[in-house]
């Protein structure tokens, strides 16, 4: 049952136990895992050889230019997991031992384009984003994203402060020496628990919160945005959550979060931090993870890198939206 009272936003007021509402214990051990078949691998090797012999910028590559039926079938399974399953998939894996990193990244781009429209990840139009430690410090209101540091992250939705992508894809080229454990959590499950334990605080999560926009906007735009954490359209519950960026947003405005808003975020954070709430896994080179960015939260723990530059942790990130234009703000 949803409410559409004039006094407040449309709100989901009943427990939703669909496939996206999982806990770690309710998921099978191989949840979301998609194995690359021999037929798909052969298609990848053939395409890699072609793009190496016929260089073209990665943004110009289109799945429609290649004959890859086995890969299309595989990505159809991935999209089904994202749309009507647990909301995440791990593709295991691209043949990194047999092709260059550049060719593997091109394959990753083509596969991800089968899920939806790849879009810009920064206001300047950057489409292919390297996730690696640049040595920068994670300083509040500096515009530095945690993805270019070795700092740990809390569960969040990418780009919660502007236009969140529908899906976030990560391709592993190299792992860290220690740490860097990936995790996902169901915000639908968290919403269910908020409804059971804290219905009064849940209502506050449907009202706007401040977010630091991390300097991803035109020079004269407001550096802080305002959005609710939960939004419901009568069918689907969507989330915009970043505890740190919300806290920083209020500081940038020269104020502080209201008491009820603070209690609501604390309650939500406690729920998604409970043992058994999350599914964790270690990336391995060649694997691709794709996550529903509006219904799941994701994070990475802090890591220690290798001293050798060529051995350091390196993921490649793509953002995908189901509709709209590829510009950063749509």
C-alpha positions as CSV (number, residue, x, y, z in Angstrom):
1,X,0.0,0.0,0.0
2,X,1.3,3.4,-0.9
3,X,0.3,6.8,0.4
4,X,-0.1,9.8,-1.9
5,X,-1.3,12.3,0.7
6,X,-1.0,16.0,-0.1
7,X,1.1,16.4,3.1
8,X,3.9,14.3,1.9
9,X,5.5,12.4,-1.0
10,X,4.4,9.0,-2.3
11,X,5.6,6.4,0.2
12,X,5.9,2.6,0.2
13,X,4.1,1.6,3.3
14,X,4.1,-2.2,3.1
15,X,6.8,-4.9,3.2
16,X,8.2,-5.8,-0.2
17,X,9.7,-9.3,-0.2
18,X,10.6,-9.5,-3.9
19,X,13.9,-10.9,-5.2
20,X,15.7,-7.6,-4.6
21,X,14.9,-7.8,-0.9
22,X,17.6,-10.2,0.1
23,X,20.0,-10.8,3.0
24,X,23.3,-12.6,2.7
25,X,21.8,-15.7,4.3
26,X,18.9,-15.8,1.8
27,X,21.2,-15.7,-1.2
28,X,22.7,-18.9,-2.6
29,X,26.5,-19.0,-2.6
30,X,26.7,-18.4,-6.3
31,X,24.1,-15.6,-6.5
32,X,24.7,-13.4,-9.5
33,X,27.6,-15.4,-10.8
34,X,27.7,-15.7,-14.6
35,X,30.3,-18.0,-16.1
36,X,31.8,-17.1,-19.5
37,X,31.1,-20.1,-21.8
38,X,33.6,-21.4,-24.3
39,X,31.5,-20.0,-27.1
40,X,31.5,-16.6,-25.6
41,X,35.2,-16.8,-24.9
42,X,35.9,-17.6,-28.6
43,X,33.8,-14.6,-29.7
44,X,35.8,-12.4,-27.3
45,X,39.2,-13.6,-28.6
46,X,38.0,-13.0,-32.2
47,X,36.8,-9.5,-31.4
48,X,39.9,-8.6,-29.5
49,X,42.0,-9.7,-32.5
50,X,39.9,-7.5,-34.8
51,X,40.0,-4.4,-32.7
52,X,43.8,-4.8,-32.3
53,X,44.2,-5.0,-36.1
54,X,41.7,-2.2,-36.6
55,X,42.2,0.5,-34.0
56,X,39.3,2.8,-33.1
57,X,38.6,4.9,-30.0
58,X,36.7,2.8,-27.4
59,X,33.7,5.2,-27.4
60,X,33.2,4.5,-31.1
61,X,32.7,0.8,-30.6
62,X,29.1,-0.5,-30.8
63,X,27.9,-4.0,-30.2
64,X,25.9,-3.9,-33.4
65,X,29.2,-3.8,-35.3
66,X,30.1,-7.3,-34.2
67,X,28.7,-10.8,-34.5
68,X,28.6,-12.1,-30.9
69,X,25.4,-14.2,-30.3
70,X,26.9,-16.1,-27.3
71,X,27.9,-12.9,-25.6
72,X,24.5,-11.4,-26.2
73,X,22.8,-14.4,-24.6
74,X,25.1,-14.0,-21.6
75,X,24.4,-10.3,-21.2
76,X,20.7,-11.1,-21.5
77,X,21.1,-13.2,-18.4
78,X,22.9,-10.4,-16.7
79,X,20.2,-7.9,-17.5
80,X,17.5,-10.4,-16.2
81,X,19.5,-10.6,-12.9
82,X,19.6,-6.9,-12.6
83,X,16.0,-6.2,-13.5
84,X,14.2,-9.2,-11.8
85,X,16.8,-10.9,-9.7
86,X,19.0,-10.0,-6.8
87,X,20.1,-6.8,-8.6
88,X,23.8,-7.6,-9.2
89,X,25.9,-9.9,-11.4
90,X,29.5,-11.0,-11.5
91,X,30.8,-12.1,-14.9
92,X,33.6,-14.6,-14.6
93,X,35.6,-13.8,-16.6
94,X,37.3,-12.1,-19.5
95,X,40.4,-13.8,-21.0
96,X,43.0,-11.4,-19.6
97,X,45.9,-13.9,-20.0
98,X,45.3,-14.1,-23.7
99,X,44.7,-10.5,-24.7
100,X,46.0,-7.0,-23.9
101,X,44.4,-4.9,-21.2
102,X,43.3,-2.4,-23.8
103,X,41.5,-5.1,-25.8
104,X,39.9,-6.5,-22.6
105,X,38.6,-3.0,-21.8
106,X,37.2,-2.7,-25.2
107,X,35.3,-6.0,-24.7
108,X,34.1,-4.8,-21.4
109,X,32.8,-1.7,-23.0
110,X,30.9,-3.7,-25.7
111,X,29.4,-6.1,-23.1
112,X,28.2,-3.3,-20.9
113,X,26.7,-1.5,-23.8
114,X,24.4,-4.5,-24.1
115,X,22.9,-3.7,-20.7
116,X,22.0,-0.1,-21.6
117,X,23.3,3.4,-22.6
118,X,26.8,4.1,-21.2
119,X,26.9,7.7,-19.9
120,X,29.3,10.4,-18.7
121,X,30.6,10.0,-15.1
122,X,31.9,13.5,-14.7
123,X,30.6,16.9,-15.7
124,X,33.4,17.2,-18.2
125,X,32.1,14.2,-20.1
126,X,34.5,11.5,-19.0
127,X,32.9,8.1,-20.0
128,X,35.5,5.5,-19.0
129,X,36.6,6.0,-15.4
130,X,39.8,4.5,-13.8
131,X,39.3,3.4,-10.2
132,X,42.8,3.5,-8.7
133,X,44.6,5.1,-5.8
134,X,46.1,8.4,-7.1
135,X,47.6,9.3,-3.7
136,X,45.1,12.0,-3.1
137,X,43.6,12.5,0.4
138,X,39.9,12.2,1.0
139,X,39.2,15.7,2.3
140,X,35.6,16.9,2.8
141,X,34.3,19.4,0.2
142,X,37.5,19.0,-1.9
143,X,35.8,17.3,-4.9
144,X,38.1,14.3,-4.4
145,X,36.1,11.1,-4.9
146,X,36.9,8.1,-2.7
147,X,37.3,6.0,-5.8
148,X,40.7,7.7,-6.5
149,X,42.0,7.0,-3.0
150,X,42.7,3.8,-1.0
151,X,40.2,4.8,1.7
152,X,37.4,2.6,2.7
153,X,33.8,3.5,1.6
154,X,30.5,3.2,3.3
155,X,27.5,1.8,1.5
156,X,26.3,4.3,-1.0
157,X,24.7,4.9,-4.5
158,X,27.0,6.4,-7.1
159,X,26.2,10.0,-8.0
160,X,23.5,10.3,-5.4
161,X,24.0,14.1,-5.4
162,X,23.2,14.6,-9.2
163,X,21.7,12.1,-11.6
164,X,22.4,8.6,-10.4
165,X,23.1,6.0,-13.1
166,X,20.8,3.0,-13.1
167,X,23.7,0.6,-13.1
168,X,27.3,0.7,-12.1
169,X,29.8,-1.7,-13.8
170,X,33.3,-2.4,-12.6
171,X,36.0,-4.4,-14.5
172,X,39.0,-5.7,-12.5
173,X,42.4,-5.4,-14.2
174,X,44.5,-5.7,-11.0
175,X,43.8,-6.4,-7.4
176,X,45.4,-4.7,-4.3
177,X,48.0,-6.3,-2.1
178,X,45.6,-6.4,0.9
179,X,42.0,-5.3,1.3
180,X,39.7,-3.7,-1.2
181,X,36.8,-6.1,-0.5
182,X,33.7,-5.3,-2.4
183,X,30.2,-5.5,-0.9
184,X,26.6,-5.0,-1.9
185,X,23.5,-4.5,0.2
186,X,19.8,-4.4,-0.5
187,X,18.1,-1.0,0.2
188,X,14.8,-2.7,-0.3
189,X,15.6,-5.0,2.7
190,X,16.7,-2.0,4.7
191,X,13.5,-0.2,3.8
192,X,11.5,-3.2,5.0
193,X,13.4,-3.1,8.4
194,X,12.9,0.6,8.7
195,X,9.2,0.2,8.2
196,X,9.1,-2.5,10.9
197,X,11.3,-0.8,13.5
198,X,11.3,3.0,12.8
199,X,8.2,4.0,10.7
200,X,8.3,7.5,12.0
201,X,12.0,7.9,11.0
202,X,11.3,6.3,7.6
203,X,9.0,9.1,6.7
204,X,11.9,11.6,7.1
205,X,14.0,9.6,4.6
206,X,11.4,10.5,1.9
207,X,12.1,14.2,2.5
208,X,15.1,16.1,1.1
209,X,18.6,16.0,2.5
210,X,21.7,18.1,1.5
211,X,24.4,16.5,-0.6
212,X,27.9,17.8,-1.5
213,X,28.0,17.7,-5.4
214,X,31.7,17.1,-5.3
215,X,32.3,19.9,-7.8
216,X,30.6,17.9,-10.6
217,X,28.6,20.8,-12.1
218,X,28.9,24.0,-14.1
219,X,31.1,26.7,-12.5
220,X,28.2,28.9,-11.4
221,X,25.9,26.1,-10.1
222,X,25.1,25.5,-6.5
223,X,27.7,23.2,-4.9
224,X,25.0,21.5,-2.8
225,X,21.9,19.6,-4.0
226,X,18.8,18.5,-2.2
227,X,17.2,15.1,-2.6
228,X,15.3,12.5,-0.6
229,X,17.1,9.3,0.2
230,X,14.0,7.1,-0.7
231,X,11.7,7.7,-3.7
232,X,8.8,5.6,-4.7
233,X,6.8,5.9,-7.9
234,X,4.1,3.4,-7.0
235,X,6.0,0.5,-8.5
236,X,9.7,0.8,-7.7
237,X,11.6,2.0,-4.7
238,X,14.8,3.9,-5.5
239,X,17.5,5.2,-3.3
240,X,20.1,8.1,-3.1
241,X,22.3,7.5,-0.2
242,X,25.8,8.8,0.8
243,X,26.1,9.4,4.5
244,X,29.4,11.3,4.2
245,X,28.4,13.5,1.3
246,X,25.1,14.4,3.0
247,X,26.9,15.4,6.2
248,X,29.4,17.5,4.2
249,X,26.5,19.1,2.3
250,X,25.0,20.5,5.4
251,X,28.4,21.8,6.5
252,X,28.9,23.5,3.2
253,X,25.5,25.2,3.7
254,X,26.7,26.5,7.0
255,X,24.1,24.5,8.9
256,X,23.5,21.1,10.4
257,X,21.1,18.3,9.8
258,X,17.8,18.3,11.8
259,X,17.5,15.9,14.7
260,X,15.0,13.6,13.1
261,X,17.0,13.5,9.8
262,X,20.1,12.6,11.8
263,X,18.3,9.8,13.7
264,X,16.8,8.5,10.4
265,X,20.2,8.2,8.8
266,X,21.7,6.6,11.9
267,X,19.0,4.0,11.9
268,X,19.4,3.3,8.2
269,X,23.2,3.0,8.6
270,X,22.8,0.7,11.5
271,X,20.5,-1.6,9.5
272,X,22.8,-1.9,6.5
273,X,25.8,-2.5,8.8
274,X,24.2,-5.5,10.5
275,X,25.9,-8.9,10.1
276,X,24.3,-10.8,7.3
277,X,22.9,-7.7,5.6
278,X,25.6,-7.6,2.9
279,X,27.1,-9.9,0.3
280,X,30.9,-9.5,0.1
281,X,33.5,-10.8,-2.4
282,X,37.0,-10.3,-3.6
283,X,37.4,-9.2,-7.2
284,X,39.7,-11.2,-9.4
285,X,41.4,-10.0,-12.6
286,X,39.1,-10.4,-15.6
287,X,35.9,-10.3,-13.6
288,X,33.1,-7.7,-14.2
289,X,30.6,-6.7,-11.5
290,X,27.4,-4.9,-12.5
291,X,25.1,-3.5,-9.8
292,X,21.6,-1.9,-9.8
293,X,22.7,1.5,-8.5
294,X,19.2,2.7,-7.5
295,X,18.1,-0.3,-5.5
296,X,21.4,-1.7,-4.0
297,X,24.2,0.1,-2.1
298,X,27.8,-0.9,-2.8
299,X,31.1,-0.2,-1.1
300,X,34.8,-1.1,-1.0
301,X,36.9,-1.6,2.1
302,X,40.3,0.3,2.5
303,X,43.3,-1.4,0.8
304,X,47.0,-1.5,0.8
305,X,48.6,-1.4,-2.7
306,X,51.6,-3.0,-4.2
307,X,54.8,-0.9,-4.4
308,X,55.2,-1.6,-8.1
309,X,53.1,0.7,-10.3
310,X,52.2,-2.0,-12.8
311,X,50.9,-4.2,-9.9
312,X,48.6,-1.7,-8.3
313,X,44.9,-2.1,-7.9
314,X,43.1,-1.0,-11.1
315,X,39.4,-1.2,-11.9
316,X,37.6,0.4,-14.8
317,X,34.1,1.8,-14.1
318,X,31.2,2.4,-16.5
319,X,27.9,4.0,-15.7
320,X,24.7,2.9,-17.5
321,X,21.2,4.4,-17.7
322,X,18.1,2.8,-19.2
323,X,16.9,6.0,-20.8
324,X,17.9,9.5,-21.6
325,X,20.9,11.1,-23.2
326,X,24.6,10.2,-22.4
327,X,25.4,13.6,-20.9
328,X,26.4,13.7,-17.2
329,X,23.2,15.5,-16.3
330,X,21.1,13.6,-18.8
